[in-house]
Amino acid sequence: MSSTAAPGTVQHEQTGPFPPGARFAAAAVADAGRYEAAGADRLAYWAEQARGTLSWDTDFGEVLDWSDAPFAKWFVGGQLNAAYNCVDRHVEAGHGERAALLFEGEPGDSRRITYAELAEEVARAANAFESLGVSKGDRVAIYMPMIPETVISMLACARIGALHSVVFGGFSSDALRSRADDAEAKLIITADGSYRRGKPSLLKPNVDEALAEPGHTVEHVLVVRRNGEDVSFTEGRDLWWHDVVPDRSAEHAYAAHDSEHPLFILYTSGTTGKPKGILHTTGGYLTQTAVTARDSFDLRPETDVYWCTADVGWITGHSYLVYGPLANGATQVIYEGTPDTPHKGRLWEMVAKYGVTQLYTAPTLIRTCMKWGREIPEEYDLSSLRVLGTVGEAINPEAWLWFREVIGASSGPGRPPKDEPAPIVDTWWQTETGGHMIAPMPGVTHTKPGSAQKPVPGIDIGIVDEMGEPVGRGESGFLVIKQPWPAMLRGIWRDPERYRDTYWSRFGTDLYFAGDGARYDEDGDIWILGRVDDVMNVSGHRLSTTEIESSLVAHEQVAEAAVVGAKDATTGEAVVAFVILNAESEQADPEAMEAQLREHVRADIGPIAKPRNVLVVPELPKTRSGKIMRRLLKNVANGDDVGDASTLSDPSVMIQIAEDMRTKHAE
Ligand code: WT7
């Protein structure tokens, strides 16, 4: 079992548990009653939450239909519209003037968009998409930077009942093409480009490249002008957003969709090469994201300014930047750029500028800020922050304690720290789970640095051994989900067999296999130990070893490749690749080859997949049956002892590889 941030590796003066602050607890949005209610009757709890949190056009009957397990139906027969729930109803309730989005562009431009304005924008976009032939059930690929039109497009799709498939703007044209093909997208929404570290970066040329070959299903490309760079247009296919959307009617009569109507597809990496199209539907997804956005972050829409730093290209952006916060009518910040542009205090400057109350971010970003030094955040007034959240990977206790002390306890420059630091909520969940599954509840539960604590109310989690038997306190095993949950994936797009195989075969259809290892401590609190499969976690992003291996092997000079995740102080894990060149390339300069192959993966998949190290090796360690021993390569990549190489067909191979790694890639 691999472990990215083993618990208990540091000893701090204060390592918790930290009880909730008394003032916070007294005023908290949620209370322990949630756990009691869910514990007493899980389905009744979810039904009450669904009715209490959302507006349904038609009430549902049965709460859960699991008769066709592992295919679930939640809130059976209910009808609702996700966009109406996220926008229009807040206007109807008199909150039209409240800011929905506080957009900040990387160059420093900003836009404040109220709920009333958002309602009009979404209606216009919905009308425009329909005029381009998009209707209920169609798929729309969204390949965009972090700008308001991205959120507007997602909501406009939801309003019509078209499925959006957001493709992270950092992905390559190949990645976009394969995702658009798999989903058979009719429309692609993109931008000319965006800004990255002070420079324009382009998106539209990648769309052109993705569509260069015939045989795709895309009829139109709708292009938002963001950075004004010159981009080429294909007559008849490409349209500017500003030519098509603004003069549409700001009224759009919505239809209510079935609770189980598909809301979106989002691709994520699995253990095999091909990304999986994770399918989410309307009623259950919206219920769980709305409830957890409220309870995990103590969200008060009237007064809070919430900020999730995730890109909308990932599930965190879907659930906790679009659907969860907006379903609650919250005000939130959306930021286009990177945290170090134009300076390393940008995040904290924005917290102070907007008076951010909740900051939801990734451990890798916290570690980066630690590296830059506490003097930087100490220059800013961070006193507005009430709740801090983390997601994507286990947070190491050092980073957790730094976050609490330097950010959560800050009252502003030169002032004594807060007596009640902002609680930290470490949230464990996945693209597949749709919403939070394990997380402390601020004001209610205690917290410990590095522990995700306990299942959220209404979620049934277990840790089991190889046989599927529960493990006890102080023991580790496989993380499983023991009961269906509202925001669960409904399947893999057009691949029901893969859905069963991936999640419901390890322990049968009784237990959902999450792919993570986990441990109960002596108090019964949960610690996530990292993936148990061939999935890497780089900066909180999921990458498949096989996918990167396939990319390397596709290079004409590569004969074989093995990829492992190595420990990395900032990104959690880093991609390390071992490659064998083919016979014709054996004379090539290994260093030049290594640089070229890193570039190749970057261009093929995207910058996040670019290996930290590529090592050209004469041989890969294999068992006598021919299986690559990744475990040994992982040890080498980590600079550890090679370990037991006795089952190798040729043990001398490892000695050579370890020696090369030490001399060439010593850090
Ligand atoms: C995998 C899911 C959930 C949105 C971001 C990633 C890891 C996620 C935590 C956490 C330890 C975590 C797991 C999980 N993970 N959150 N709080 N503590 N590990 O979504 O790309 O679907 O990846 O991320 O390994 O299985 P994803």
Boltz pocket constraint, residues with backbone or C-beta under 6 A from the ligand:
constraints:
  - pocket:
      binder: B
      contacts: [[A, 268], [A, 315], [A, 316], [A, 390], [A, 391], [A, 392], [A, 393], [A, 394], [A, 395], [A, 426], [A, 427], [A, 428], [A, 429], [A, 430], [A, 431], [A, 432], [A, 438], [A, 452], [A, 514], [A, 515], [A, 516], [A, 528], [A, 530], [A, 531], [A, 537], [A, 540], [A, 541], [A, 542]]
      max_distance: 6.0
